[in-house]
Amino acid sequence: MNKDTRILIVGGGCFGTSTAYHLSQRGYISIRVLDRYPPPSCEAAATDISKIIRSDYNEPLYARLGIESIAAWRSWPMFRGLYHVPGWILSAANLSIPFVEGSIDTCKKLGVQGLERLTPEQIRSRFPVVKGLLDGWNVNIWNPTAGWAAAGQALEQMARVAQQQGVEYISGDKGYARKLIFDEISQECKGVICADGARHDADLVIIATGAWTPSLIDLQGQLTAKGHGVAHIQLTPAETKHYAAMPIMDNLELGYFFPPKEDGVFKLAHSQFVTNHQTDKNSAITTSIPHTFVQSPPDGLPLEIEATMRRNLRRVFPELADRPFCYTRLCWDADTADRHFLVTPHPGHKQLFLATGGSAHGFKFLPIIGKYVVDLLEGKLDAETVEKWQWRAGQNFETKNLAHMDPELELADLTGWKDRQVREGKQSSKLLYLYD
Ligand SMILES: Cc1cc2nc3c(=O)[nH]c(=O)nc-3n(C[C@H](O)[C@H](O)[C@H](O)COP(=O)(O)OP(=O)(O)OC[C@H]3O[C@@H](n4cnc5c(N)ncnc54)[C@H](O)[C@@H]3O)c2cc1C
């Protein structure tokens, strides 16, 4: 691939921005990123106040990548002040037990230090801030090397450095890709048309549109857009100090909880995801399509999701379970059935690549995922990774060792979310959006 190849990246979230950064690091000089929003895109799953950074995986590929990524989070100047290491407790109730057990084995084999199994009693005695019964926290592993990153700020930083290195970012309608252009005879991808009607010609197009990918291009069921319920509670300064002593606590079935940020925002998230099956008006593809509160500011969390989040919070921090949520979000990512990424050439269209399929675990690789995408483009990616991330429409998968095995809920079957913010007299979630 020549260094002046015109490369168009659609989507400037985690995969797109990391790819743009690494392309520019390797000396490519014509890189354009299209995104509906300026970086950090307010709809990107990557734009958040915190994301977990860890190496606990039962699949050695991601455990190795996690270790590599943690080294970058610790040392790269662009992430200075954005990475924190309180350690975490990874837990499973039932369905996720094989994933957690497998993670322990893999981490030990890879030399991760300090792993410990803890019972609920041991958790409460080591972290007295945890007062709940921890019912359902059946298999628990403490990993002191895991932490969290201020995700939206990290994404913004990486996009800024990429821009300093010559990458062009285009946003708004000018960056909102609506249609891919294919040569009528060869079917080769030639570029993209955006919402403002402008055409962006390119020698190579990389689709990195996260949860929006399956409604932009037909992926034959390989990706499902799933929404995760997220909520924030505003703590007082005294409470902030008190809860600073907690680790990240993540039960793969019963939700997860972050230590508060300095501004007292305590974040919790739900582990059972939502789909929203519709026919996309633009592409005519029927699939799960993100329903975000940025696009629909009057909407809020479904009542059933909030009730479960509060029930799960009560298991860990019962004293917080009835506190008001100061911000809520449905945050969308694209899941593959086997949770491997989808980083692959498109089999039907030359010069078209996909870099997506974060499957609820992609953010931690922000510093390095682009390096592997560029390796693929340059034909240097190792065969094992190529195979795991390949186009795999129609394949059946062994799914028993995965995280997040609960069946999805369909948004239309849930209640109370439509116009909820308005009904409850709250500001829209869009206005309350925070990432720093
Ligand atoms: C609630 C939640 C919690 C998570 N927690 C963690 C965690 O703790 N640790 C972890 O490692 N991972 C976590 N993840 C997963 C991680 O955030 C995602 O895997 C990762 O962000 C996916 O990156 P992406 O680039 O594919 O998508 P995104 O980061 O969502 O970026 C997609 C981009 O495409 C843009 N876009 C979409 N459509 C178009 C279009 N038509 N034209 C132009 N631009 C477009 C969007 O604006 C966006 O900027 C979590 C995900 C969610 C939803």
PDBQT file of the ligand as one rigid body, heavy atoms in Angstrom, charges set to zero:
ROOT
HETATM    1  C1  LIG A 501     -22.183   1.018  28.144  1.00  0.00    +0.000 C 
HETATM    2  C2  LIG A 501     -20.937   0.444  27.559  1.00  0.00    +0.000 A 
HETATM    3  C3  LIG A 501     -19.893   0.143  28.398  1.00  0.00    +0.000 A 
HETATM    4  C4  LIG A 501     -18.709  -0.360  27.886  1.00  0.00    +0.000 A 
HETATM    5  N1  LIG A 501     -17.699  -0.587  28.750  1.00  0.00    +0.000 NA
HETATM    6  C5  LIG A 501     -16.501  -0.972  28.277  1.00  0.00    +0.000 A 
HETATM    7  C6  LIG A 501     -15.415  -1.119  29.175  1.00  0.00    +0.000 A 
HETATM    8  O1  LIG A 501     -15.562  -0.873  30.381  1.00  0.00    +0.000 OA
HETATM    9  N2  LIG A 501     -14.224  -1.500  28.655  1.00  0.00    +0.000 N 
HETATM   10  C7  LIG A 501     -14.060  -1.758  27.334  1.00  0.00    +0.000 A 
HETATM   11  O2  LIG A 501     -12.963  -2.127  26.932  1.00  0.00    +0.000 OA
HETATM   12  N3  LIG A 501     -15.082  -1.624  26.455  1.00  0.00    +0.000 NA
HETATM   13  C8  LIG A 501     -16.293  -1.228  26.893  1.00  0.00    +0.000 A 
HETATM   14  N4  LIG A 501     -17.326  -1.066  26.035  1.00  0.00    +0.000 N 
HETATM   15  C9  LIG A 501     -17.157  -1.371  24.614  1.00  0.00    +0.000 C 
HETATM   16  C10 LIG A 501     -16.528  -0.252  23.833  1.00  0.00    +0.000 C 
HETATM   17  O3  LIG A 501     -17.015   1.017  24.236  1.00  0.00    +0.000 OA
HETATM   18  C11 LIG A 501     -16.809  -0.483  22.355  1.00  0.00    +0.000 C 
HETATM   19  O4  LIG A 501     -16.478  -1.823  22.016  1.00  0.00    +0.000 OA
HETATM   20  C12 LIG A 501     -16.008   0.443  21.465  1.00  0.00    +0.000 C 
HETATM   21  O5  LIG A 501     -16.236   1.782  21.800  1.00  0.00    +0.000 OA
HETATM   22  C13 LIG A 501     -16.410   0.194  20.015  1.00  0.00    +0.000 C 
HETATM   23  O6  LIG A 501     -15.694   1.076  19.200  1.00  0.00    +0.000 OA
HETATM   24  P1  LIG A 501     -16.236   1.459  17.765  1.00  0.00    +0.000 P 
HETATM   25  O7  LIG A 501     -15.248   2.363  17.180  1.00  0.00    +0.000 OA
HETATM   26  O8  LIG A 501     -16.629   0.224  17.041  1.00  0.00    +0.000 OA
HETATM   27  O9  LIG A 501     -17.625   2.223  18.036  1.00  0.00    +0.000 OA
HETATM   28  P2  LIG A 501     -17.874   3.647  18.711  1.00  0.00    +0.000 P 
HETATM   29  O10 LIG A 501     -16.868   3.941  19.742  1.00  0.00    +0.000 OA
HETATM   30  O11 LIG A 501     -19.310   3.658  19.101  1.00  0.00    +0.000 OA
HETATM   31  O12 LIG A 501     -17.672   4.672  17.496  1.00  0.00    +0.000 OA
HETATM   32  C14 LIG A 501     -18.507   4.616  16.360  1.00  0.00    +0.000 C 
HETATM   33  C15 LIG A 501     -18.431   5.993  15.694  1.00  0.00    +0.000 C 
HETATM   34  O13 LIG A 501     -19.083   5.945  14.439  1.00  0.00    +0.000 OA
HETATM   35  C16 LIG A 501     -19.788   7.169  14.248  1.00  0.00    +0.000 C 
HETATM   36  N5  LIG A 501     -20.813   6.909  13.245  1.00  0.00    +0.000 N 
HETATM   37  C17 LIG A 501     -21.831   6.037  13.303  1.00  0.00    +0.000 A 
HETATM   38  N6  LIG A 501     -22.524   6.045  12.139  1.00  0.00    +0.000 NA
HETATM   39  C18 LIG A 501     -21.927   6.933  11.326  1.00  0.00    +0.000 A 
HETATM   40  C19 LIG A 501     -22.157   7.348   9.995  1.00  0.00    +0.000 A 
HETATM   41  N7  LIG A 501     -23.157   6.857   9.266  1.00  0.00    +0.000 N 
HETATM   42  N8  LIG A 501     -21.325   8.289   9.464  1.00  0.00    +0.000 NA
HETATM   43  C20 LIG A 501     -20.302   8.797  10.194  1.00  0.00    +0.000 A 
HETATM   44  N9  LIG A 501     -20.030   8.408  11.451  1.00  0.00    +0.000 NA
HETATM   45  C21 LIG A 501     -20.827   7.500  12.015  1.00  0.00    +0.000 A 
HETATM   46  C22 LIG A 501     -20.311   7.487  15.637  1.00  0.00    +0.000 C 
HETATM   47  O14 LIG A 501     -20.643   8.872  15.756  1.00  0.00    +0.000 OA
HETATM   48  C23 LIG A 501     -19.120   7.087  16.494  1.00  0.00    +0.000 C 
HETATM   49  O15 LIG A 501     -18.214   8.160  16.663  1.00  0.00    +0.000 OA
HETATM   50  C24 LIG A 501     -18.559  -0.596  26.507  1.00  0.00    +0.000 A 
HETATM   51  C25 LIG A 501     -19.630  -0.319  25.642  1.00  0.00    +0.000 A 
HETATM   52  C26 LIG A 501     -20.803   0.201  26.153  1.00  0.00    +0.000 A 
HETATM   53  C27 LIG A 501     -21.928   0.493  25.216  1.00  0.00    +0.000 C 
ENDROOT
TORSDOF 0
